[in-house]
Amino acid sequence: MRATLAVLAFAAIAVLARAEIEEEDDVLVLTSDNFQEALDQYDPLLVEFYAPWCGHCKRLAPEYAKAASELLSNDPPLRIAKVDATISNELATKFGVQGFPTMKFFRGGQPQEYGGGRTASEIVDWVKRKSGPAFKHVADAAEATEFKGSSSVTVFGFFAAAEGTNFEAFASAAAASDDVSFAVVTDADVRTALGVTGTDDTVVLFKDFDEGQADFEGDLTSASDISDFVGTHRLPLVTTFTSEVAPAIFGGPIKVHVLIMADGEMEDFEALKANWAESAKEFRGKALFIWVPPSEERILSYFDVTEADLPTAVVVTMPEGAAMQKFPFSGSLAGPALGEFTGSVLKGDVKPTLKSEEPDASDLEGPVVVVKGKSFRDIVYEEGKDVLVEFYAPWCGHCKSLAPIYEELATNFASNDKVVIAKMDATANEIDEEGVTVRGFPTLYFFPAAAKGEKKVPMEFSGARDLDGLTKFIKTNAVSESAKADSKDEL
């Protein structure tokens, strides 16, 4: 009897603990203390990581609250949450949050990137779609054939039964996919009707381009292996770049892209494309080959390519946690040269090309030091200096708003020769520095002074972008004692 009462008491305590999760406008307010509890209680769960000072976050707030109310009235109710990343920064670090707002969708406790829009209706539609069944269980040959033909890419899991570790891994991969249709087959006759031989569990991707079919050969118990397989084979060998296909390109597992900028009306284009496809087949799973037509003016402009430069190509790599690297190709696009160049890039035998303005003596004259690609290491890594760098874009409204505050900050520290307040136009200058990733504007990194012979370790700034927040950040993280104690506001 006492044991029973104890169990009931603990159950009551657990219920009360769950009830303590705070809400604002139907949005769950999460912290490091209740985050796991929320994941356990609400599955699936969309979570926004935000910063109170972030203008984008402020604009999203009413739409997010409206979406929360609508989803709460769904049958069954669905919940969404938010985390102040400036307070629970360990959560932001754990889940790779590098800008605000960042939204992550948790299903079965596993995070994936949010792939929807930022209006209430778009958030609601995306969450409903992702919260529904991740796959369709097809029962007969007619249904399987119809499902296969319903999309240009479909993924089938063939299992003896809808259970076990192989099935669970497939279901997890299906849940993590935004826009590829998954189906499960447990009937041997359906398997035969689709032309899949054997009796073992397997995964097959059907597509209406290239070879028409890809058979999974990895670890069936690994959801990530299955997801990578789908990400590798869901696109054509030579993918035509469009805004619609961009998320699949940049959100996929392959981070080396061969961008071929050429006019589709040029002579022998189809023969050239077939040649690129052969190279793409050789490097499948390692590099994506992407044709960029002249109509994609933003892409051409980003790589400083004009129509007069066509046809041309550039290989880009996007290492995890590092800036994009660019490797312009200057050979013939008609033979094996592009494939050979891609192989050299993959081996690390080619150095990236970085844009840079020419340094000038005037760069050092103002309170805010101007850094350029070619002068970055000399200024930022100067021994004994604590250096704050703002990476900005001239057209960025947030950068323009920060400018007078940043100028005042630099003026306050101007008499301290151990502190450098600097800025770099990231649209005209590029760097390849470990630990520095610029994903939006403005992005600020602090480079604390290092002892002689030691390497500086950059820290991304995530505090309030006002004079007080910037000053406190420098004084808290600076190495030099004068920087910790010295600024105009204390004189």
C-alpha positions in Angstrom: 0.0 0.0 0.0 2.8 2.4 0.9 4.6 1.5 -2.3 1.5 2.3 -4.3 1.1 5.6 -2.6 4.7 6.5 -3.2 4.3 5.7 -6.9 1.2 7.9 -7.1 3.0 10.7 -5.3 5.9 10.6 -7.7 3.5 10.6 -10.6 1.7 13.7 -9.2 5.1 15.5 -8.7 6.0 14.7 -12.3 2.7 16.1 -13.6 3.2 19.3 -11.6 6.7 19.6 -12.8 5.5 19.4 -16.4 2.9 22.0 -15.8 5.6 24.5 -14.8 6.7 25.2 -18.4 6.0 28.9 -18.9 4.0 30.1 -21.9 3.8 33.4 -23.8 1.0 33.8 -26.3 0.7 30.0 -26.5 4.4 29.6 -27.2 6.3 27.4 -24.7 9.2 29.3 -23.1 12.1 26.9 -22.8 15.5 27.1 -21.0 18.3 24.8 -20.4 16.5 23.5 -17.3 13.2 22.4 -19.0 14.3 21.8 -22.6 14.6 18.0 -22.4 11.4 17.9 -20.4 9.6 19.7 -23.2 11.0 17.4 -25.8 9.8 14.4 -23.8 6.4 15.9 -23.3 5.7 17.4 -26.7 6.8 15.3 -29.7 7.2 16.7 -32.3 8.2 20.2 -31.3 9.3 23.3 -33.3 11.8 25.5 -31.4 12.9 29.0 -32.2 16.2 30.1 -30.9 16.2 33.9 -30.7 17.9 37.0 -29.3 15.9 39.8 -27.7 17.8 42.5 -29.7 17.4 40.8 -33.1 15.1 42.7 -35.5 14.3 39.6 -37.5 13.2 37.9 -34.3 11.0 40.8 -33.3 9.3 40.7 -36.7 8.8 37.0 -36.5 7.3 37.1 -33.0 3.6 38.0 -33.8 3.5 35.5 -36.7 5.1 32.8 -34.5 2.5 33.5 -31.7 -0.4 33.4 -34.2 0.9 30.0 -35.5 1.2 28.7 -31.9 -2.5 29.5 -31.2 -3.6 27.9 -34.5 -1.5 24.7 -33.9 -2.8 24.5 -30.4 -6.4 24.1 -31.7 -5.3 21.4 -34.1 -6.6 17.8 -33.6 -4.4 16.6 -32.0 -2.8 19.8 -30.6 0.7 20.7 -31.8 3.0 22.9 -29.8 5.9 25.2 -30.7 8.4 26.8 -28.4 11.2 29.4 -28.1 14.5 29.7 -26.4 16.3 32.9 -25.6 19.8 31.9 -26.9 21.5 34.8 -25.1 20.5 33.2 -21.8 20.5 29.5 -22.7 23.6 29.9 -24.9 24.8 26.3 -24.2 21.6 25.0 -26.0 22.4 27.3 -28.9 25.9 25.9 -29.1 24.7 22.3 -28.8 22.4 22.7 -31.7 24.7 24.7 -33.9 22.8 28.0 -33.8 24.9 30.6 -35.6 22.3 33.3 -36.4 18.9 34.6 -35.3 16.3 33.5 -35.5 17.2 29.8 -36.0 14.3 27.3 -36.0 14.8 23.6 -35.3 12.2 20.8 -35.6 12.6 18.0 -33.0 11.0 14.7 -33.7 11.8 11.7 -31.6 14.2 14.1 -29.8 16.3 14.5 -33.0 16.7 18.0 -34.5 16.4 19.0 -38.1 16.5 22.3 -39.9 13.2 24.2 -40.3 12.4 24.5 -44.0 9.3 26.6 -44.1 8.5 30.3 -44.4 8.0 32.9 -41.7 4.4 33.8 -41.9 1.9 32.2 -39.5 0.2 30.2 -42.3 3.6 28.9 -43.6 4.7 27.9 -40.2 1.4 26.1 -39.5 1.4 24.3 -42.9 5.0 23.1 -42.5 4.6 21.9 -38.9 1.4 20.0 -39.8 3.1 18.4 -42.8 6.1 17.4 -40.8 4.0 16.1 -37.9 2.0 13.7 -40.0 3.0 10.3 -41.1 6.5 10.3 -42.5 5.8 7.6 -45.0 2.9 5.8 -46.8 2.4 2.1 -46.2 1.4 0.7 -49.6 -0.6 -2.4 -49.6 -0.8 -3.6 -53.2 0.9 -3.3 -56.6 -1.5 -0.8 -58.0 -1.0 1.6 -55.0 2.7 1.1 -55.2 2.8 1.9 -58.9 0.7 5.0 -58.4 2.9 6.2 -55.6 6.0 5.6 -57.6 4.6 7.7 -60.4 3.4 10.5 -58.2 6.7 12.3 -57.9 10.0 12.5 -59.8 11.7 10.9 -56.8 10.3 8.3 -54.5 12.0 6.2 -51.8 10.7 2.7 -51.0 11.7 0.7 -47.9 11.1 -3.1 -48.4 10.8 -4.9 -45.1 9.5 -8.3 -43.8 7.4 -6.4 -41.3 7.0 -2.7 -40.2 9.2 -3.2 -37.2 12.8 -3.7 -36.2 15.9 -1.6 -36.3 16.0 -1.4 -40.1 12.4 -0.2 -40.3 13.0 2.3 -37.5 16.0 3.8 -39.2 14.0 4.1 -42.5 11.2 5.8 -40.6 13.6 8.3 -39.0 15.1 9.1 -42.3 11.6 9.7 -43.8 10.7 11.9 -40.9 13.8 14.0 -41.5 13.0 14.6 -45.1 11.2 17.8 -46.2 10.2 17.1 -49.8 10.9 13.5 -50.8 8.1 10.9 -50.6 8.8 7.7 -48.7 6.8 4.4 -48.8 7.0 1.1 -46.9 6.3 -2.2 -48.5 5.9 -5.5 -46.5 4.2 -7.6 -49.2 6.5 -9.8 -51.3 4.1 -9.5 -54.3 4.3 -5.7 -54.3 8.1 -6.0 -54.2 8.1 -8.2 -57.2 5.7 -5.9 -59.1 8.2 -3.1 -58.6 11.0 -5.2 -60.0 12.9 -5.5 -56.8 14.5 -8.9 -56.3 15.6 -10.7 -53.2 13.9 -11.1 -49.8 16.2 -9.1 -47.5 15.3 -5.7 -46.1 16.4 -3.0 -48.6 15.9 0.6 -49.7 15.4 1.7 -53.3 15.1 5.2 -54.7 13.2 5.5 -58.0 13.6 8.6 -60.2 12.4 9.7 -63.6 15.9 10.8 -64.8 19.4 9.4 -65.2 19.5 5.7 -64.4 15.9 5.6 -63.1 16.8 3.7 -59.9 19.4 3.7 -57.1 19.9 0.8 -54.6 21.0 1.5 -51.1 24.2 -0.3 -50.1 24.9 1.2 -46.7 24.0 0.4 -43.1 20.3 -0.2 -42.9 20.3 0.5 -39.2 21.6 4.0 -39.8 19.0 6.7 -40.5 21.8 9.2 -41.4 23.2 6.8 -44.0 19.8 6.4 -45.5 19.3 10.2 -45.5 22.7 10.7 -47.1 21.9 8.1 -49.8 18.6 10.0 -50.6 20.5 13.3 -50.6 23.1 12.0 -53.0 20.7 10.4 -55.6 17.6 12.7 -55.5 19.2 15.2 -57.9 20.2 14.6 -61.6 23.9 14.0 -62.3 23.9 17.6 -63.8 21.3 19.6 -61.9 19.9 22.8 -63.3 20.1 25.6 -60.8 16.8 27.2 -59.9 15.5 28.9 -56.7 13.2 25.9 -56.2 16.0 23.4 -56.2 18.4 25.5 -54.3 17.3 24.1 -50.8 18.0 20.6 -52.0 21.4 21.6 -53.3 22.6 23.6 -50.3 20.8 21.6 -47.7 22.0 18.2 -48.9 24.9 16.2 -47.5 27.3 17.0 -50.4 29.3 20.2 -49.7 31.4 20.4 -52.8 29.6 22.0 -55.8 30.9 22.3 -59.4 29.0 25.3 -60.8 29.1 25.4 -64.6 27.9 28.7 -65.9 26.9 28.4 -69.6 24.2 29.4 -72.1 21.9 26.5 -72.8 21.5 27.9 -76.4 25.2 27.6 -77.1 26.5 25.2 -79.8 27.0 21.6 -78.7 25.5 22.3 -75.3 23.9 18.9 -75.0 27.2 17.2 -75.8 29.0 19.3 -73.2 26.3 18.5 -70.6 26.7 14.7 -71.4 30.5 15.2 -70.8 29.8 16.9 -67.4 27.5 14.0 -66.5 30.3 11.5 -66.9 32.4 13.5 -64.5 29.5 13.8 -62.2 29.0 10.1 -62.2 32.7 9.6 -61.3 32.4 12.0 -58.3 28.8 11.0 -57.2 28.5 11.3 -53.5 31.5 13.6 -53.3 30.6 16.6 -55.6 27.4 18.0 -57.2 27.6 19.2 -60.8 25.3 22.1 -61.3 24.5 24.0 -64.5 23.8 27.7 -63.9 22.0 29.4 -66.9 22.7 33.1 -67.5 19.2 33.9 -66.2 20.5 33.2 -62.7 22.0 36.7 -62.6 22.5 36.7 -58.8 24.7 33.6 -58.9 26.8 35.0 -61.8 27.2 38.3 -60.0 28.3 36.7 -56.8 31.1 35.0 -58.6 32.0 38.2 -60.6 31.0 36.4 -63.9 29.5 38.3 -66.8 27.8 36.9 -69.9 31.0 37.7 -71.8 32.9 35.2 -69.5 30.6 32.3 -70.4 31.1 29.4 -70.5 33.1 29.1 -67.3 33.1 27.0 -64.1 34.0 27.3 -60.5 34.3 24.6 -57.8 33.1 25.7 -54.4 33.5 23.9 -51.1 31.5 24.6 -47.9 33.4 23.0 -45.0 31.4 22.6 -41.8 32.0 25.6 -39.5 34.1 27.4 -42.1 33.6 29.9 -44.9 32.9 29.0 -48.5 36.0 28.4 -50.6 36.1 29.1 -54.3 38.3 27.4 -56.9 37.8 29.0 -60.4 38.4 26.7 -63.4 40.1 28.0 -66.5 40.4 25.0 -68.8 38.2 23.5 -71.5 34.7 22.4 -70.6 34.6 19.9 -73.5 37.0 17.2 -72.2 38.2 15.6 -69.0 39.8 18.7 -67.6 36.9 19.8 -65.4 36.7 16.3 -63.8 40.5 16.3 -63.3 40.3 19.7 -61.7 37.5 18.6 -59.4 39.5 15.6 -58.3 42.5 17.9 -57.5 40.2 20.2 -55.4 38.9 17.2 -53.5 42.5 16.0 -52.8 43.4 19.5 -51.5 45.9 20.1 -54.2 44.4 23.4 -55.3 44.5 26.6 -53.2 41.2 28.6 -53.0 40.9 32.1 -54.5 39.9 34.8 -52.1 38.6 38.3 -53.1 40.3 41.3 -51.6 40.4 45.0 -52.0 43.8 46.6 -52.0 44.9 47.8 -48.5 45.5 51.5 -48.2 47.2 53.7 -45.5 43.8 55.4 -44.9 42.5 52.1 -43.6 44.2 52.7 -40.3 43.4 56.4 -39.8 39.9 56.3 -38.3 38.8 55.0 -34.9 37.4 52.0 -36.7 40.2 50.2 -38.5 39.3 49.0 -42.0 40.4 45.4 -42.6 40.6 43.9 -46.1 41.3 40.3 -47.2 45.0 40.9 -47.8 45.5 42.8 -44.5 43.3 40.6 -42.3 46.0 38.4 -40.7 48.4 41.4 -40.2 45.8 43.4 -38.3 43.6 40.8 -36.6 46.3 38.4 -35.6 48.8 41.1 -34.4 50.5 39.9 -31.3 49.2 41.3 -28.0 46.1 42.9 -29.4 42.5 42.2 -28.5 40.6 42.7 -31.8 36.8 43.0 -32.5 35.9 42.7 -36.2 32.5 43.5 -37.7 31.8 41.7 -41.0 29.3 43.9 -42.9 27.6 44.5 -46.2 27.3 48.1 -47.5 23.6 47.5 -48.4 22.7 46.0 -45.0 20.2 48.0 -42.9 21.2 46.4 -39.6 24.9 47.3 -40.4 23.9 50.9 -41.0 22.1 51.0 -37.7 25.1 49.6 -35.9 27.6 52.0 -37.6 27.3 55.0 -35.2 27.3 52.7 -32.1 30.4 50.9 -33.4 32.1 54.2 -34.2 31.4 55.4 -30.6 32.8 52.1 -29.2 36.0 52.5 -31.2 36.3 56.1 -30.0 36.0 55.0 -26.4 38.8 52.5 -26.8 40.9 54.7 -29.2 43.5 55.6 -26.5 44.1 51.9 -25.7 46.8 50.5 -28.0 45.9 46.9 -26.9 42.4 47.0 -28.4 41.5 47.2 -32.1 37.9 47.8 -33.2 37.8 46.9 -36.9 35.4 46.2 -39.8 35.5 44.4 -43.1 33.2 44.7 -46.1 32.5 41.0 -46.5 31.0 41.5 -50.0 34.3 42.7 -51.4 36.7 40.7 -49.2 37.0 37.0 -48.3 39.0 35.2 -45.7 39.7 31.5 -45.0 40.1 31.4 -41.2 39.3 28.5 -38.9 36.4 29.2 -36.6 35.1 32.1 -38.6 31.8 31.6 -40.5 29.9 34.6 -41.8 26.3 33.6 -42.6 24.6 37.0 -42.3 25.2 40.7 -41.7 26.4 42.1 -39.5 28.5 39.3 -37.9 31.0 40.2 -35.2 33.9 38.1 -34.1 36.3 38.8 -31.2 39.9 37.7 -31.4 41.4 37.8 -27.9 45.1 38.5 -27.6 47.3 35.3 -27.6 50.7 34.7 -26.1 53.7 34.7 -28.4 53.7 31.5 -30.5 50.1 30.7 -29.7 47.2 31.0 -32.1 44.3 33.3 -31.6 40.9 31.6 -31.1 38.0 33.6 -32.5 34.8 34.0 -30.5 31.5 35.0 -32.2 29.7 37.9 -30.5 26.1 37.1 -29.6 25.2 39.8 -27.0 23.2 43.0 -27.3 24.4 45.2 -30.2 24.4 48.4 -28.2 27.3 50.3 -26.7 26.9 48.8 -23.2 26.7 45.2 -24.6 29.7 45.6 -26.9 31.8 47.2 -24.2 31.0 44.6 -21.6 31.7 41.8 -24.1 35.2 43.2 -24.8 36.0 43.8 -21.1 34.8 40.3 -20.2 36.7 38.5 -22.9 39.8 40.6 -23.4 43.2 39.2 -22.4 45.1 42.5 -21.8 44.4 44.0 -18.4 44.2 47.5 -19.8 41.4 46.4 -22.1 39.5 44.9 -19.2 39.6 48.1 -17.2 39.9 50.8 -19.8 37.1 52.4 -21.8 35.9 56.0 -22.0 32.8 55.3 -19.9 35.0 54.6 -16.9 37.3 57.6 -17.3 
